[in-house]
Amino acid sequence: MESKQKWKFTQVFGDKFSADKVANEDVISALSFDKSGNFLAVGDRAGRLILFQRNLHTKSKTPFNEFIYLTEIQSHFKEFDCLQSVDIDEKINCIEWINQPNENMMILTTNDKTIKLWKVSNKVVKKSEKTNKPPLSVQNLKMPKLKTIEQAYCPSLKRTFPNLHGFHIHSLSLSQDNSSFISSDDLSVFAWDLEVLKHTFALVNIKPPSMNELTEVITTVTYSKNNDSMFAMGTSKGFIKIYDTRESSRMLTGGIVFEDENSKKNKNLFTDIISSIADVKFMQDQNQIISRDYLTTKVWDTRKSKEPLKCIKLYEPLNSKLYEVYEKDHIFDKFNIGLSGDDKSFTTGIYNNYFHIVDIATGKNTQFELNFNKKTISKAIPPNYFENLGPNFDFTKKVIKTAWNPVHNCIVLCSLNCLFIYNAI
């Protein structure tokens, strides 16, 4: 984004009272824009899929993007796995848009076990107006006109994919040609055809002969933006692996492994945990990828696997709280990356309702604080920045999910059950 543009808080769905007493089922768990940037899908822990549409707000001096509610779908329900005797939560973990050339919206959603394909149609109900009462004559005879009496979005479940994952699904990624997608759990990656359910390919399986020998799990997978045969996989050991399905249909060996060897220096008790890859995204430049771990965001060159091009430390004061977040299991939280459409900036969240917008080229790091007063609260975070985090620093208010509109200067973030929208004005 251009440096002259300033980010401004413009809209919020939710209020402070509901955030303070939020029910677990109302917590937002997934965000996704479609490729046009005109539609936003939100998923929560109750299995609800909520759709919003972009609208250009022109009443202010500077127009900005706002979102209006369209419809809500109960995508998933609580299930029971008879084989493992466990409940399967209805929480939506991932959302992927399948762009169609017509007005119908196609959306992939998944909870821990079940992947579904939804079609949302914009149906218009019209009725003819009443004609003139008799006596009729040539002069007052008129053809009845059709009048729109109702317009609604009607969802229909088009496909439910077979339950092949042995563990909880945490990632979905659609290919660029919109014909296939990959899904991943802790130990495996599957490739699916959207039309043919009979053909499913197990691309990766890292399950050891004995679960006692398990030392690494998959944390995220994503398709390349430019190559439908290439995908990246992040692991709990801090590795990023890029595979090409043209080399082999089973990724037992091969691929390119990326590891920051500098992170091995000055290791401490938490180094292995905080180096776990939370999110990976391919950039428009085919030779670059971006990743997020617990404390940093790194930009990699695919031709240089031993160290990143850039390592951006987001908020170093969290280093002083690692013992505390470990005791409360917050250290295992996975924060995603919202990458701008031009790949020049990204946004990502942390705790205490804080999130960051970073200019990749300059490393300019700006921290924002979510609030309900429609005030834009921000401050610059220079390199080696430090401050004491007092007892009021709230680790329960997490900005886990963020999304950057692929076309417009707009980002969406969630904290608990509230949705916040910022615009570059």
DAPE-V792830 format. One record per residue. PSI is psi in degrees with one decimal (999 if undefined). OMEGA is omega in whole degrees, -180 to 180 (999 if undefined). BURIAL is 1 if it has 9 or more other C-alpha atoms within 8 Angstrom, else 0. Layout:
psi:PSI omega:OMEGA burial:BURIAL
psi:PSI omega:OMEGA burial:BURIAL
This chain:
psi:157.7 omega:180 burial:1
psi:141.9 omega:-176 burial:0
psi:-24.8 omega:-178 burial:0
psi:-20.7 omega:-178 burial:0
psi:139.4 omega:178 burial:0
psi:138.3 omega:-180 burial:0
psi:136.0 omega:-176 burial:1
psi:136.9 omega:176 burial:1
psi:121.8 omega:-173 burial:1
psi:-21.7 omega:-173 burial:1
psi:148.9 omega:175 burial:1
psi:139.4 omega:171 burial:1
psi:115.0 omega:-174 burial:0
psi:169.6 omega:179 burial:1
psi:166.6 omega:-174 burial:1
psi:-37.6 omega:-178 burial:0
psi:-45.5 omega:-179 burial:0
psi:-31.0 omega:180 burial:1
psi:-35.0 omega:-180 burial:1
psi:-25.7 omega:-178 burial:0
psi:46.1 omega:-174 burial:0
psi:138.2 omega:174 burial:1
psi:147.3 omega:-177 burial:0
psi:-37.6 omega:-177 burial:0
psi:-17.8 omega:-178 burial:0
psi:-4.2 omega:-178 burial:1
psi:131.7 omega:180 burial:1
psi:134.0 omega:-175 burial:1
psi:-8.5 omega:-179 burial:1
psi:144.5 omega:177 burial:1
psi:143.5 omega:177 burial:1
psi:130.3 omega:171 burial:1
psi:149.5 omega:168 burial:1
psi:170.4 omega:-173 burial:1
psi:-24.8 omega:179 burial:1
psi:-16.6 omega:-177 burial:0
psi:5.3 omega:-176 burial:1
psi:-12.5 omega:-179 burial:1
psi:143.4 omega:180 burial:1
psi:132.2 omega:177 burial:1
psi:135.1 omega:-179 burial:1
psi:131.4 omega:176 burial:1
psi:149.2 omega:179 burial:1
psi:179.9 omega:-176 burial:1
psi:-11.0 omega:176 burial:1
psi:3.9 omega:179 burial:1
psi:13.9 omega:-179 burial:1
psi:137.3 omega:175 burial:1
psi:117.4 omega:-175 burial:1
psi:129.5 omega:-176 burial:1
psi:138.5 omega:177 burial:1
psi:153.6 omega:178 burial:1
psi:139.7 omega:180 burial:1
psi:141.3 omega:176 burial:1
psi:135.3 omega:-180 burial:1
psi:114.5 omega:-180 burial:0
psi:116.0 omega:-174 burial:1
psi:4.8 omega:-177 burial:0
psi:-22.3 omega:178 burial:0
psi:171.6 omega:-179 burial:0
psi:-38.8 omega:178 burial:0
psi:113.5 omega:180 burial:0
psi:145.9 omega:178 burial:1
psi:165.9 omega:-178 burial:1
psi:129.9 omega:172 burial:1
psi:166.3 omega:-177 burial:1
psi:139.7 omega:-180 burial:0
psi:145.0 omega:-178 burial:0
psi:134.5 omega:177 burial:0
psi:-62.4 omega:-176 burial:1
psi:171.0 omega:-179 burial:0
psi:137.6 omega:-179 burial:0
psi:136.1 omega:171 burial:0
psi:93.3 omega:-172 burial:0
psi:-43.6 omega:-176 burial:1
psi:153.0 omega:177 burial:1
psi:159.1 omega:177 burial:1
psi:133.9 omega:-180 burial:0
psi:171.7 omega:177 burial:0
psi:124.9 omega:178 burial:0
psi:105.8 omega:-175 burial:1
psi:-32.3 omega:-177 burial:0
psi:-38.8 omega:-178 burial:0
psi:-2.0 omega:178 burial:0
psi:48.5 omega:179 burial:0
psi:152.8 omega:174 burial:0
psi:142.7 omega:175 burial:0
psi:113.9 omega:-177 burial:1
psi:153.8 omega:180 burial:1
psi:-2.3 omega:-176 burial:1
psi:130.4 omega:177 burial:1
psi:120.5 omega:-179 burial:1
psi:-34.5 omega:-175 burial:1
psi:151.2 omega:176 burial:1
psi:133.2 omega:175 burial:1
psi:129.8 omega:177 burial:1
psi:138.4 omega:173 burial:1
psi:106.0 omega:-175 burial:1
psi:131.0 omega:-179 burial:1
psi:152.6 omega:180 burial:0
psi:-6.0 omega:-180 burial:0
psi:-168.3 omega:-175 burial:0
psi:-11.3 omega:-179 burial:0
psi:138.1 omega:177 burial:1
psi:132.1 omega:178 burial:1
psi:126.9 omega:-172 burial:1
psi:132.6 omega:173 burial:1
psi:134.3 omega:175 burial:1
psi:155.2 omega:176 burial:1
psi:144.8 omega:166 burial:1
psi:-151.2 omega:-176 burial:1
psi:-24.7 omega:-173 burial:1
psi:-29.4 omega:-169 burial:1
psi:126.8 omega:177 burial:1
psi:130.9 omega:-178 burial:1
psi:147.4 omega:175 burial:1
psi:119.1 omega:-178 burial:1
psi:143.1 omega:171 burial:1
psi:127.4 omega:180 burial:1
psi:112.9 omega:-176 burial:1
psi:140.3 omega:176 burial:1
psi:99.5 omega:-176 burial:1
psi:135.2 omega:180 burial:0
psi:125.5 omega:178 burial:1
psi:122.8 omega:-179 burial:0
psi:150.5 omega:-180 burial:1
psi:142.0 omega:-178 burial:0
psi:141.7 omega:178 burial:0
psi:155.5 omega:179 burial:0
psi:140.3 omega:178 burial:0
psi:171.0 omega:180 burial:0
psi:146.9 omega:179 burial:0
psi:152.3 omega:176 burial:0
psi:159.3 omega:1 burial:0
psi:140.3 omega:180 burial:0
psi:149.7 omega:176 burial:0
psi:170.4 omega:-180 burial:0
psi:-33.0 omega:-177 burial:0
psi:-38.2 omega:-177 burial:0
psi:9.2 omega:180 burial:0
psi:121.1 omega:180 burial:0
psi:145.6 omega:176 burial:0
psi:135.7 omega:179 burial:0
psi:142.6 omega:179 burial:0
psi:147.4 omega:177 burial:0
psi:132.9 omega:-178 burial:0
psi:130.5 omega:179 burial:0
psi:120.3 omega:180 burial:1
psi:-16.4 omega:-180 burial:0
psi:141.8 omega:175 burial:0
psi:126.3 omega:-175 burial:1
psi:154.6 omega:175 burial:0
psi:120.9 omega:-174 burial:1
psi:113.8 omega:180 burial:0
psi:147.7 omega:173 burial:1
psi:137.4 omega:-180 burial:0
psi:112.4 omega:-177 burial:1
psi:-31.9 omega:-174 burial:0
psi:138.3 omega:171 burial:0
psi:121.4 omega:-174 burial:1
psi:148.4 omega:-178 burial:0
psi:145.6 omega:180 burial:0
psi:94.8 omega:-178 burial:0
psi:-12.9 omega:-176 burial:0
psi:132.3 omega:179 burial:1
psi:-16.4 omega:-179 burial:0
psi:-179.7 omega:-174 burial:1
psi:129.7 omega:177 burial:1
psi:128.7 omega:179 burial:1
psi:-8.2 omega:-177 burial:1
psi:140.4 omega:168 burial:1
psi:142.7 omega:177 burial:1
psi:127.2 omega:-177 burial:1
psi:140.6 omega:176 burial:1
psi:160.7 omega:-177 burial:1
psi:-26.4 omega:180 burial:1
psi:5.0 omega:176 burial:0
psi:23.2 omega:-178 burial:1
psi:-17.3 omega:-177 burial:1
psi:168.6 omega:177 burial:1
psi:162.8 omega:175 burial:1
psi:150.1 omega:177 burial:1
psi:153.6 omega:-176 burial:1
psi:143.9 omega:167 burial:1
psi:-162.4 omega:-174 burial:1
psi:-27.3 omega:-172 burial:1
psi:-6.0 omega:-174 burial:1
psi:157.0 omega:175 burial:1
psi:128.4 omega:179 burial:1
psi:145.9 omega:173 burial:1
psi:133.4 omega:-175 burial:1
psi:146.3 omega:169 burial:1
psi:132.1 omega:-176 burial:1
psi:-25.1 omega:-176 burial:0
psi:-34.2 omega:-173 burial:0
psi:103.9 omega:-177 burial:0
psi:-19.4 omega:-176 burial:1
psi:-22.8 omega:-176 burial:0
psi:102.7 omega:177 burial:0
psi:135.0 omega:-174 burial:1
psi:130.7 omega:175 burial:0
psi:102.9 omega:-176 burial:1
psi:-42.2 omega:-176 burial:1
psi:137.7 omega:173 burial:1
psi:106.9 omega:-177 burial:1
psi:16.9 omega:180 burial:0
psi:123.7 omega:180 burial:1
psi:165.0 omega:178 burial:0
psi:-35.0 omega:176 burial:0
psi:134.6 omega:-179 burial:0
psi:-16.7 omega:176 burial:0
psi:-19.0 omega:-180 burial:0
psi:2.1 omega:-177 burial:0
psi:123.0 omega:180 burial:1
psi:-7.6 omega:-175 burial:0
psi:141.5 omega:176 burial:0
psi:158.3 omega:176 burial:1
psi:135.6 omega:-179 burial:1
psi:-26.4 omega:-179 burial:1
psi:151.2 omega:173 burial:1
psi:152.5 omega:178 burial:1
psi:144.3 omega:176 burial:1
psi:154.8 omega:172 burial:1
psi:149.4 omega:177 burial:1
psi:-19.2 omega:-173 burial:1
psi:-11.1 omega:-173 burial:0
psi:114.3 omega:-177 burial:0
psi:-8.7 omega:179 burial:1
psi:1.4 omega:-175 burial:0
psi:135.8 omega:176 burial:1
psi:157.3 omega:180 burial:1
psi:147.9 omega:-179 burial:1
psi:128.2 omega:176 burial:1
psi:149.9 omega:-178 burial:1
psi:168.8 omega:-178 burial:1
psi:-12.7 omega:178 burial:1
psi:2.1 omega:-180 burial:1
psi:11.2 omega:179 burial:1
psi:146.1 omega:168 burial:1
psi:127.9 omega:-179 burial:1
psi:129.3 omega:178 burial:1
psi:125.7 omega:-179 burial:1
psi:153.8 omega:175 burial:1
psi:117.6 omega:-177 burial:1
psi:-10.0 omega:176 burial:1
psi:-20.6 omega:179 burial:0
psi:-39.0 omega:-179 burial:0
psi:149.0 omega:178 burial:0
psi:-14.1 omega:177 burial:0
psi:120.0 omega:-173 burial:0
psi:57.0 omega:180 burial:1
psi:-34.5 omega:179 burial:0
psi:178.2 omega:177 burial:0
psi:-164.8 omega:-176 burial:0
psi:169.4 omega:178 burial:1
psi:128.3 omega:-178 burial:0
psi:126.4 omega:179 burial:1
psi:129.2 omega:179 burial:1
psi:132.3 omega:178 burial:1
psi:100.3 omega:-177 burial:1
psi:-21.3 omega:178 burial:0
psi:-25.4 omega:-180 burial:0
psi:-15.9 omega:179 burial:0
psi:-18.9 omega:-180 burial:0
psi:147.4 omega:179 burial:0
psi:46.8 omega:-179 burial:0
psi:149.7 omega:175 burial:0
psi:-170.1 omega:-175 burial:0
psi:-30.1 omega:-172 burial:0
psi:-0.3 omega:-174 burial:0
psi:-46.1 omega:-177 burial:1
psi:-34.3 omega:-178 burial:1
psi:-47.1 omega:-175 burial:1
psi:-11.3 omega:177 burial:1
psi:-6.1 omega:179 burial:1
psi:135.0 omega:-177 burial:1
psi:120.5 omega:180 burial:1
psi:-32.1 omega:-177 burial:1
psi:146.6 omega:176 burial:1
psi:139.3 omega:175 burial:1
psi:139.2 omega:171 burial:1
psi:145.1 omega:176 burial:1
psi:168.8 omega:-179 burial:1
psi:-37.1 omega:173 burial:1
psi:117.8 omega:-175 burial:0
psi:-15.8 omega:-176 burial:0
psi:7.8 omega:-177 burial:0
psi:142.5 omega:173 burial:1
psi:160.2 omega:180 burial:1
psi:140.3 omega:-177 burial:1
psi:157.2 omega:178 burial:1
psi:129.4 omega:168 burial:1
psi:-161.5 omega:-171 burial:1
psi:-39.4 omega:-174 burial:1
psi:-12.7 omega:-173 burial:1
psi:162.5 omega:169 burial:1
psi:135.1 omega:-175 burial:1
psi:140.6 omega:174 burial:1
psi:128.1 omega:-175 burial:1
psi:147.6 omega:168 burial:1
psi:125.1 omega:-175 burial:1
psi:-11.0 omega:177 burial:0
psi:2.6 omega:-177 burial:0
psi:99.8 omega:-168 burial:1
psi:-6.2 omega:-174 burial:1
psi:-22.2 omega:178 burial:0
psi:151.2 omega:-179 burial:1
psi:158.0 omega:173 burial:1
psi:-41.6 omega:-179 burial:0
psi:141.9 omega:174 burial:0
psi:112.5 omega:-176 burial:1
psi:112.9 omega:177 burial:0
psi:119.1 omega:-171 burial:1
psi:-51.7 omega:-173 burial:1
psi:87.8 omega:-172 burial:1
psi:-24.4 omega:176 burial:1
psi:-21.3 omega:178 burial:1
psi:-21.0 omega:177 burial:1
psi:-32.5 omega:-178 burial:0
psi:-8.6 omega:-177 burial:0
psi:14.6 omega:-175 burial:0
psi:-36.5 omega:178 burial:1
psi:-42.1 omega:-179 burial:0
psi:-45.8 omega:-179 burial:0
psi:-26.4 omega:177 burial:1
psi:-43.8 omega:-180 burial:1
psi:-31.5 omega:-178 burial:0
psi:7.9 omega:179 burial:0
psi:11.0 omega:177 burial:0
psi:-20.0 omega:-176 burial:1
psi:-14.9 omega:180 burial:1
psi:5.5 omega:178 burial:0
psi:143.7 omega:-179 burial:0
psi:111.2 omega:179 burial:1
psi:133.7 omega:-178 burial:1
psi:177.0 omega:180 burial:1
psi:133.4 omega:169 burial:1
psi:107.6 omega:-175 burial:1
psi:134.3 omega:-179 burial:1
psi:158.8 omega:-178 burial:1
psi:-28.7 omega:180 burial:1
psi:3.2 omega:178 burial:0
psi:17.0 omega:-179 burial:1
psi:-19.8 omega:-176 burial:1
psi:164.5 omega:173 burial:1
psi:160.1 omega:174 burial:1
psi:147.0 omega:178 burial:1
psi:154.8 omega:-173 burial:1
psi:169.0 omega:171 burial:1
psi:-142.4 omega:-176 burial:1
psi:179.2 omega:176 burial:1
psi:29.7 omega:-177 burial:1
psi:28.7 omega:177 burial:1
psi:145.9 omega:168 burial:1
psi:163.4 omega:-174 burial:1
psi:142.3 omega:169 burial:1
psi:123.9 omega:-172 burial:1
psi:131.7 omega:172 burial:1
psi:118.3 omega:-173 burial:1
psi:-41.5 omega:-176 burial:1
psi:-46.0 omega:-176 burial:0
psi:-17.8 omega:-176 burial:0
psi:9.0 omega:179 burial:0
psi:121.3 omega:-173 burial:1
psi:115.9 omega:-180 burial:1
psi:127.6 omega:180 burial:1
psi:134.4 omega:179 burial:1
psi:154.0 omega:178 burial:1
psi:123.3 omega:178 burial:1
psi:141.6 omega:178 burial:1
psi:174.6 omega:-178 burial:0
psi:10.2 omega:-179 burial:0
psi:7.4 omega:-178 burial:0
psi:36.5 omega:175 burial:1
psi:137.5 omega:178 burial:0
psi:104.4 omega:-179 burial:1
psi:118.6 omega:-177 burial:0
psi:160.7 omega:174 burial:0
psi:150.8 omega:179 burial:0
psi:140.2 omega:177 burial:0
psi:97.6 omega:-180 burial:1
psi:167.1 omega:176 burial:0
psi:144.4 omega:180 burial:0
psi:27.5 omega:179 burial:0
psi:141.7 omega:176 burial:1
psi:144.9 omega:172 burial:0
psi:156.7 omega:178 burial:0
psi:126.5 omega:178 burial:0
psi:109.4 omega:-176 burial:0
psi:-176.3 omega:-179 burial:0
psi:-16.5 omega:-180 burial:0
psi:-4.5 omega:177 burial:0
psi:115.5 omega:-168 burial:0
psi:111.2 omega:180 burial:1
psi:-7.9 omega:179 burial:1
psi:-18.9 omega:178 burial:0
psi:90.1 omega:-173 burial:1
psi:134.6 omega:173 burial:1
psi:77.8 omega:-175 burial:1
psi:-47.1 omega:-174 burial:1
psi:131.9 omega:175 burial:1
psi:154.7 omega:177 burial:1
psi:132.6 omega:179 burial:1
psi:124.9 omega:180 burial:1
psi:127.5 omega:-175 burial:1
psi:-14.7 omega:-176 burial:1
psi:-39.2 omega:-173 burial:0
psi:159.2 omega:-179 burial:0
psi:71.7 omega:-172 burial:1
psi:137.7 omega:174 burial:1
psi:150.1 omega:179 burial:1
psi:136.3 omega:-179 burial:1
psi:156.1 omega:177 burial:1
psi:146.6 omega:174 burial:1
psi:117.5 omega:-174 burial:1
psi:-116.6 omega:-178 burial:1
psi:13.5 omega:-174 burial:1
psi:144.1 omega:-178 burial:1
psi:125.2 omega:-178 burial:1
psi:141.2 omega:-178 burial:1
psi:129.3 omega:178 burial:1
psi:146.0 omega:179 burial:1
psi:145.9 omega:172 burial:1
psi:116.6 omega:-175 burial:1
psi:999 omega:999 burial:0
